[in-house]
């Protein structure tokens, strides 16, 4: 194995919980095992058991992994909190490093296309979480914008060139996106953040010693939660 960096990675930003064990980075890395759990039961009831099952399948213990990687979102506030608290618990218990990866970046990393890439996740409230990407010389899609949350038509109006879209937000708002973008728009079949890419992107960060502070680490929420908005309104 060329790169001995072993990462336990998971993403809980969407209803589909994804878990993987990877070695190395995106360019020359390897996926050792992966597991995807569909919606129906909350992540809090499935995540730890699924991690244990996956570790058993490859005969690894937490002591043998190099770090724990978690999808930072944006996405479901509840899912993100479950993912982050689980990651922090594992990091603390096993004395490992914590690595955070944008859930949108993980989707984009599955795409190798010369066109502009746009990843959209459904943010509810008639909005999407979005980010734009370009594929670099290494064949990996890298961000060329910040995360945003806005109505899908507002995001589509910013696009003036051929674009490849991915994420479940495209399915939810395909009609309005097609009305604005027409033939400029293409779509991949990747709907949810794959933990495999969270792990491989985290492998790159591990080599660069880019770790999160376990005490200060927070998910990428992008917008305030309903509870925070209620508190703000109550103070006015």
VOGU-3710 file (C-alpha; in Angstrom, 3 decimals, decimal comma):
1> xxxxxxxxxx> 0,000/0,000/0,000  1,687/3,183/-1,213  0,143/5,467/1,397  -0,433/4,101/4,887  -2,695/6,999/5,926  -5,889/5,267/7,058  -8,978/7,434/7,516  -12,310/6,517/9,063  -14,780/8,875/7,400  -18,502/9,488/7,590
11> xxxxxxxxxx> -21,066/12,032/6,420  -24,447/12,684/8,049  -25,385/15,919/6,265  -28,297/14,317/4,398  -30,828/11,537/5,065  -28,302/9,092/3,581  -25,595/8,284/6,109  -22,334/7,255/4,452  -19,301/5,616/6,113  -15,955/4,581/4,637
21> xxxxxxxxxx> -12,405/3,562/5,427  -9,844/4,916/2,986  -6,103/4,976/2,455  -4,217/7,912/0,973  -5,541/10,895/-0,965  -7,847/11,516/-3,907  -5,320/11,049/-6,706  -3,687/7,758/-5,701  -5,784/6,658/-2,750  -7,752/3,488/-2,121
31> xxxxxxxxxx> -11,214/2,762/-0,735  -10,909/-0,148/1,676  -14,570/-0,409/2,632  -17,750/1,666/2,480  -21,308/1,528/3,693  -24,360/3,639/2,902  -27,444/3,675/5,137  -30,680/5,048/3,691  -33,266/7,205/5,411  -35,915/5,920/7,814
41> xxxxxxxxxx> -34,008/5,795/11,100  -32,128/8,700/12,665  -28,356/8,717/12,278  -27,927/8,650/16,058  -29,347/5,115/16,126  -27,305/3,777/13,221  -23,993/5,574/12,992  -21,899/3,944/15,727  -23,196/0,461/14,943  -22,446/0,945/11,253
51> xxxxxxxxxx> -18,921/2,161/12,025  -18,305/-0,886/14,199  -19,592/-3,201/11,455  -17,384/-1,605/8,811  -14,288/-1,796/11,016  -14,953/-5,483/11,613  -15,259/-6,134/7,879  -11,698/-4,929/7,264  -10,329/-6,225/10,582  -9,253/-2,794/11,777
61> xxxxxxxxxx> -9,448/-1,127/15,158  -9,640/2,608/15,860  -6,091/2,394/17,199  -4,890/1,565/13,681  -6,466/4,498/11,819  -4,584/7,747/11,291  -7,537/10,082/11,768  -11,291/10,566/11,882  -12,912/12,589/9,076  -16,400/14,045/9,234
71> xxxxxxxxxx> -18,528/15,719/6,586  -19,002/19,314/7,744  -22,090/20,040/5,674  -23,905/22,188/4,897  -26,992/20,082/5,323  -29,387/18,845/7,993  -28,624/20,649/11,256  -29,550/17,595/13,327  -27,538/15,253/11,126  -24,491/17,512/11,218
81> xxxxxxxxxx> -24,593/17,753/14,998  -24,806/13,967/15,306  -21,867/13,535/12,946  -19,690/16,094/14,693  -20,439/14,841/18,212  -19,731/11,260/17,120  -16,460/12,283/15,466  -15,347/14,217/18,533  -16,175/11,279/20,775  -14,145/8,877/18,650
91> xxxxxxxxxx> -11,224/11,298/18,369  -11,155/11,879/22,115  -11,490/8,213/22,992  -8,873/6,948/20,528  -6,515/9,956/20,728  -6,692/10,601/16,972  -6,783/13,759/14,858  -10,053/15,298/13,643  -10,404/16,305/9,985  -13,344/18,157/8,455
101> xxxxxxxxxx> -14,402/18,045/4,795  -17,169/20,000/3,084  -20,002/17,647/2,164  -20,396/19,525/-1,130  -16,681/19,105/-1,875  -17,077/15,339/-1,428  -19,783/15,256/-4,099  -17,788/17,460/-6,475  -14,711/15,231/-6,133  -16,604/12,446/-7,906
111> xxxxxxxxxx> -16,824/14,552/-11,098  -14,098/15,021/-13,708  -15,434/17,403/-16,354  -14,038/20,458/-18,113  -17,292/22,358/-17,617  -18,239/24,402/-14,580  -19,444/22,127/-11,761  -22,227/23,093/-9,366  -23,237/21,007/-6,347  -26,666/21,630/-4,817
121> xxxxxxxxxx> -28,200/20,100/-1,708  -31,792/20,719/-0,727  -31,845/23,256/2,122  -35,660/23,166/2,443  -37,605/26,444/2,713  -37,377/26,689/-1,108  -33,599/27,137/-0,939  -30,477/25,177/-1,821  -26,983/24,934/-0,408  -24,598/25,423/-3,306
131> xxxxxxxxxx> -20,972/25,748/-4,344  -19,124/26,006/-7,666  -16,049/24,011/-8,739  -13,443/23,681/-11,491  -11,402/20,582/-12,224  -7,683/21,280/-11,746  -4,698/19,742/-13,527  -4,683/16,844/-11,065  -8,152/15,841/-12,273  -9,852/16,818/-9,015
141> xxxxxxxxxx> -12,714/19,327/-8,733  -11,706/22,145/-6,385  -13,949/24,960/-5,049  -14,005/28,243/-6,932  -16,639/29,866/-4,698  -17,805/29,945/-1,107  -20,790/28,002/0,215  -24,089/29,794/-0,344  -27,709/29,249/0,599  -30,314/30,878/-1,647
151> xxxxxxxxxx> -33,344/30,140/-3,854  -32,392/27,842/-6,763  -33,496/30,373/-9,379  -31,135/32,986/-7,900  -28,238/30,562/-8,107  -29,112/29,517/-11,673  -29,209/33,156/-12,774  -25,503/33,440/-11,859  -24,534/30,746/-14,385  -23,709/31,914/-17,911
161> xxxxxxxxxx> -21,833/28,860/-19,264  -22,293/25,076/-19,624  -22,568/23,505/-16,180  -22,622/20,007/-14,690  -24,837/19,742/-11,616  -24,922/17,191/-8,819  -26,680/16,719/-5,501  -30,259/16,080/-4,410  -31,142/19,763/-4,787  -31,030/19,304/-8,559
171> xxxxxxxxxx> -33,774/16,691/-8,364  -35,963/18,824/-6,133  -35,656/21,946/-8,282  -34,954/20,477/-11,740  -37,924/22,244/-13,357  -36,918/25,767/-12,349  -33,233/25,076/-13,075  -34,048/23,769/-16,566  -36,301/26,749/-17,283  -33,398/29,120/-16,620
181> xxxxxxxxxx> -30,395/27,100/-17,838  -31,915/25,055/-20,661  -29,351/23,107/-22,697  -26,462/24,579/-20,694  -27,345/22,225/-17,831  -26,208/18,609/-17,459  -26,634/16,405/-14,390  -24,701/13,532/-12,797  -26,265/10,709/-10,812  -24,474/11,593/-7,545
191> xxxxxxxxxx> -27,118/12,730/-5,082  -25,492/12,534/-1,655  -22,010/13,088/-0,145  -19,987/9,854/-0,412  -17,892/9,097/2,660  -15,312/7,579/0,331  -14,514/11,053/-0,990  -14,685/12,572/2,485  -11,969/10,087/3,462  -9,772/10,617/0,412
201> xxxxxxxxxx> -9,989/14,413/0,675  -9,195/14,063/4,367  -6,147/11,992/3,409  -4,799/15,041/1,562  -5,447/17,224/4,607  -3,712/14,690/6,843  -0,548/14,922/4,761  -0,730/18,719/5,091  -1,320/18,536/8,861  -4,649/20,334/8,396
211> xxxxxxxxxx> -6,614/19,261/11,446  -9,552/20,670/13,389  -9,368/21,784/17,000  -11,594/19,262/18,759  -12,849/21,890/21,220  -13,682/24,551/18,642  -14,766/22,444/15,643  -18,271/23,124/14,336  -20,193/22,016/11,236  -20,655/24,366/8,280
221> xxxxxxxxxx> -24,237/25,488/8,841  -24,183/28,423/6,336  -27,487/29,729/7,718  -28,910/30,033/11,208  -31,013/27,202/12,592  -34,713/27,640/13,326  -33,904/27,733/17,026  -31,349/30,506/16,501  -33,745/32,482/14,327  -36,449/32,161/16,981
231> xxxxxx> -34,030/33,444/19,606  -33,084/36,404/17,410  -36,735/37,294/16,893  -37,415/36,967/20,614  -34,675/39,514/21,387  -36,068/42,157/19,065
//
